[in-house]
């Protein structure tokens, strides 16, 4: 029988979050078959689990931003001004005052396509609020209608607050990007453990095969193929030959 070889994969080239995802999924498919592993493979798996847990803790710590609370508060205020606009315009739709009724109808027709904006994900919501404010400011009829209903200040406050949310959101993204760029000091340790574990399983599949070991081998191989395509293909370094040992 020909030697079984795991798909070549340079796990070190994967971004931090993708690497952790690969490692975590590899552990999840391995643990149910742990009792079928030999001493060497079992020891490699246990070390891999410990190193990956530490790696994950560091990633989570890096991704906790002090800006999140400020962003949530700012966004909550933006949504509050938006609800105020909807509620006030809605309350005058059936007004006995013809001018206020007409103004409310004008505003209501404008905001109708955007009524569920507050239910969108935060990054989409801030973009839509920006679009709403820009269209409102460019339309004199809307400005006049909002003034008659007393919600022109609400539109102004929505703009100010949403701009603040956008600024905080971009700052937080920059912070996350910096964490990703700097990587993690524990990533090389987790990568090394993963490499040792895959090599151990590859050797077991060739030297002491069993249905369970072969099943695990193929599960790990499928994961390696997936993450090879996502960036662990060695392009950042000279790629290993297809018949190279597991990496």
VENVENRA-V667774 format. One record per backbone hydrogen bond with DSSP energy under -1.0 kcal/mol. NH is the residue of the N-H (numbers start at 0). CO is the residue of the C=O. Records with the same first field share a line. If there is no record, write none. Layout:
NH=CO / CO
//
This chain:
9=231
10=8
12=9
13=10
18=14
19=15
20=16
21=17
22=18
23=19
24=20
25=21
26=22
27=23
28=24
30=26
32=29
33=30
35=32
36=33
41=37
42=38
43=39
44=40
45=41
46=42
47=43
48=44
49=45
50=46
51=47
52=48
53=49
54=50
55=51
56=52
57=53
58=54
59=55
60=56
61=57
62=58
67=64
70=66
71=67
72=68
73=69
74=70
75=71
76=72
77=73
78=74
79=75
80=76
81=77
82=78
83=79
84=80
85=81
86=82
87=83
88=84
89=85
90=86
94=91
100=96
101=97
102=98
103=99
104=100
105=101
106=102
107=103
108=104
109=105
110=106
111=107
113=110
114=111
116=113
118=115
119=116
124=120
125=121
126=122
127=123
128=124
129=125
130=126
131=127
132=128
133=129
134=130
135=131
136=132
137=133
138=135
142=138
143=139
144=140
145=141
146=142
147=143
148=144
150=145
154=150
155=151
156=152
157=153
158=154
159=155
160=156
161=157
162=158
163=159
164=160
165=161
166=162
167=163
168=164
169=165
170=166
171=167
172=168
173=169
174=170
175=171
176=172
177=173
178=174
179=175
180=176
181=177
182=178
186=183
189=185
190=186
191=187
192=188
193=189
194=190
195=191
196=192
197=193
198=194
199=195
200=196
201=197
202=198
203=199
204=200
205=201
206=202
207=203
213=209
214=210
215=211
216=212
217=213
218=214
219=215
220=216
221=217
222=218
223=219
224=220
225=221
226=222
227=223
228=224
231=226
236=233
243=240
//
